[in-house]
Each structure stands twice: as C-alpha cells, then as structure tokens.
Amino acid sequence: MSYPWGVLATAVLLCCYPFQATGQETSEPRFQPLLNGRDLTGWVLVNTPAETWTMQDELLVCSGKPIGELRTERMYQNFILEVEWRHMVPGGNAGIFVWADAITAPGVPFHRSIEVQVLDHAYGQSRGHTTHGDIFPIHGALMTPLNGRGGSRAFPVEERALPSPQWNHYRIECRDGEISLAVNGAVVTRGRQASPRRGYICLESEGGVVHYRKLQIMELPDTAIAAEDVAHSNRGDVSLYSGLDLRGWTLDENSQAHWNVEDWVLRFDGQTSAGVSTLQHSRKFPAPAFVLDVQPEAGFRALTFNPDSATESLTISLDDEETATLLKAGAWSRIEYGIRDGAWTVSINGTALPKTSPASAEPQGMSFRVQGPARFANLYGRSSSALDNTNQ
C-alpha cells in the first residue's frame, strides 16, 4: 500500500520527536518525586551533617544522630505528600514536619511547624501519644485537632501502623490550614486552623535508624493567605555545629577537654584554669550575621564576640542590668549579632542591645569567648547582605 508523502512525513516526525503537551493538558496537578534516588538535591541540611542522611539503593537512610532535620529547599502551601517509611530499630522515633520555618526554634533542635508523628510501636503508647500517626503543632505553631483529648494534639481514630521493620505508607493532605493523615490506606488523623500554613517540609532525625522511600508531592493551587500564616523564609543560614564533633572549630589551648558534644547541644563546663574559653569557626561570611542559642548555668558571667579584636569586640555580661534581665540561668535565649550599617549589633530574644562596634569589611567567622559554664545550640552563620529568598 502506498502513502502520500505528507502523511508519511507526519508519521516520521511523531516517531522522532516526543509529544509536547499543551498548557491545558498539563494543568492538572501531578505527583513529582522529592527524592532523586542518588543524592540530596532539592534538600537543605538544617542542623545535621551530611552523614546523617545518605541515599542507599534509592532509599533515604537516616542514622538518627544527631537530633535534627533535613528540609526542602522550597516552601509549600497546599499539597498532598506521600511517603513510605520504616524504623530499623524497635522503639525508633522520627517525624515529618509540614509548614515549617527555615531554621530551628530557639532552644530546641526542631522547627516551629505541624508535626506528623513517625513512631515505632516499641516506643510505647500512653494517653498523651500513640504510635499510629498523631498530628500536633510544635514550638509556637497552632492547630485545632479533630479527635483531640483536651490539648492541641490530634489522635488517630484507628490503629493501622505496622511495627519495625515493616514498611508504612503515609498520605498527608494539606489544604488551607487543614491537614489529614492516611496511614496504610485510610485517613485516621485530622487537624484544622493551622498556622503557619505555608512553609517547608522537614524529615526528622531523632535517635533511631529510619528509612524513607517513594517520597512524592502533588502541589495544589495556592489560595489567599495572611502574612502571619507564612513560615519564616530562608535567609541563607548555614549550620556551624555538626552535633557529632567540633569540626570547623578552633579552641584555645588546653580547653578541648572542657567542651562536651552532647548531640544537638554543645556544653562548656567552665572548669578551665581561668574559667573561660574561646571558640572560632573557620567558615567566613561577607557582612556576616550569626545566630546562637545559649543556656547559662550557675557561675556563667559573660559572652564576648570577636574577642581577639580590640575595636570590634562585643560583650554581653551579667554585670549589665539589661543583659541580666534577658539571660536567665537554666533558660534558653536566642542571641543574634552581625553587621548592620557598618557596625556590629547584637540582640537577645529579639531585644536589641545598645552595643555597637565598628565593623571590618573583611569576611568573618563566628568567634566568641565564654566566661563560666553554659550550653549552646543552633549555631548558624550567613551573609547579611544576601537578600532573603522570600519566594521559596
């Protein structure tokens, strides 16, 4: 049978070139993978080092150490998230955070967010929690639970999770501040009126080895949202403490034994000969801005930033009345300091202190001297000249 040349040419073109769908035909939401099976492209190490998260045979393997998170590069508002997970250690603890801030909340290794519990049965259950998919707001987030027990936690109406080392399937739907969780094929937990309701997605490391696979997301159309319901966006903060060791840090002579790596906390015991010690990180930032949380212990007296500079040092001392009202023994406080308008400035828990020093234009790293025992956490650095990535 013979064919007209035009028909034959059309057939050749269709065979040689993939079909390109029109905008109308691709407008329907579809699932997209969040893991590429090879590496952590698309994800940010918030407060954990690279060895906490590894890809092995297309599985994302979490070591559980230290306690902390991995988050998406992008923010999400309305979406459906599906994932399979399994605990490899009985009693393992982990979680999936949605609508999360870019970095951890003050004094904890976790984000302000809504947590979807990922807990193995051997952990045990109580009236206050289950191992079958609780949902609850943490560290300043808000949510009204359905099937609650007087608090903000939503409890599953059915027990469907399988124990270690079996695989479980979660389907998390987030729409306009409402969230639901399906465990192994049936919706069991719901919440509503969540805030934030736009933010990052995090996977949590919390002590036990856990595997993730088939992590995918279907983005749904955004809707109008109040500014206060949007999580804090990425500012370029880089974690300066691994939670495993003191990599990147230089200590003054004879003080190594007085710093203890305690998972997400770094503690100075204050027992050096002079009761002081200095830390300096090798990572340098142009026009730097730094974050660190401190929990003073009995005997703590002061922190000095840039201690080796006679002109640029900043001291926060309990001898100062205003500082003493902000830094309380046994309580966590967030200190932020950096260069603004050509000078170093510092704030404690959002309150700016009237302390400024001239600032060098050279890139600088975090450097501080501590006098007396204290615990530190959430040490981050960034360039303050970089614009916030508010479109993420």
Buried (B, 14 or more C-beta within 10 A) or exposed (E): EEEEEEEEEEEEEEEEEEEEEEEEEEEEEEEEEBBEEEEBEEBBBBBBBEEBBEBEEEBBBBBBBBBBBBBBEBBBBBBBBBBBBBBBBEBBBBBBBBBBBBBBBBBBBBBBBBBBBBBBBBBEEEEEBBBBBBBBBBBEBBBBBBBBEEEBBBBBBEEBBBBBBEEBBBBBBBBBBBBBBBBBEEBBBBBBEBBBBBBBBBBBBBBBBBBBBBBBBBBBEEEEBEEEBBBBBBBBBBBBBBBBEBEBBEBBEEBEEBBEBEBBBBBBBBEBEEBBBBBBBEBEBBBBBBBBBBBBBEBBBBBBBBBEBEEBBBBBEBEBEEBEEBBEBEEBBBBBBBBBEEBBBBBBBEEEBEBBBEBEEEEBBBBBBBBBBBBBBBBBBBBBEBEEBEEB
